[in-house]
Amino acid sequence: MGERHITYTAKPQKWAFALIFFFAVLPLPYMMQNQAGPVLWIYIVVLSGILLLGFLRFEIKVETGALHYSIQLFSKSIYQLSLPPEKIKRMLFCRFGWTSKGVVIGLQKGFSIRLVRFSDAGIQAVYIFACEHELSVHKTDEYLSLEKSTAASKERHEKGRKL
């Protein structure tokens, strides 16, 4: 089998950050009117931090010998982790929300990594990687039902295109 290097990207939900930012901005005019002083500056710094979180991007690169996970802010990598199969204890494929598939990668040492909001192709590539390296894989019942419903909807869509 040939060498493959496929990168998948996920971004945080923009509406969630917009909602958080909106409710965080609401007290700002009141604070400015009452001249809150240093508290106002701390509040502005916290607001800036919340705004920056909206520009995060998560990447998983699936290679033959390892998974490479990174968190990026404005295309600059702020966290990177290379995961060869020896570092991975287990992979739990679960459902996040109504229609989102995800993976929780349990590591031998350190915190688990959650892969959420990646495309179905990205989740499938991680599953294929796990199978190729005979890693411990578990799919929850909710994940399996979501997998069945996505397969059925794809089949209906293909059937409709042929008509």
C-alpha positions, 0 to 999 in steps of 0.5 A: 500500500502506498504512502498517504498523507491526508490532512483534515481540518475542523473549525469551532462553531462560529455561532457559539462564539458569536453568542458568547461574544454578544453576551460578553459585550452586553455589560460593556457600555454600562462598565464604560459609563460607570468608569470601572477603571482597571476592571474595564481593561481586564474585561476588554482583555477577556473579550479579546481572548474570547474573540481569538478563540473563534479563529482556532483551527484543528487539524489531523494529518493521517499518515501511514505510521502516525497521526499528527494533531495540531491546533492553529491560530491564524495559520500559526501552529500553537500546539502539535502532537504526533501520535504513533500507534504505540502512544494510543491506548484506545479509540472511542467513536461516539456521537457529539450532538445530533449529527456529528461523529467524533473520536476520543483518542485515549493516550498511554500518557497524557490527556485524551484528544477529542476529534469533533467537527471533522468531516465523515471522511476524516473520522473514517480515515482515523478508523482505518488507521486504527484498524490497520494498526490493530488498535483498541476501537469501540463504537458507541450505540449512538455512533452506530445508529448515526452511521446507519442513518448516514448510510441510508440517507446517502443511499436514498440520495444516490437512488434519487440522482439515478432517477 
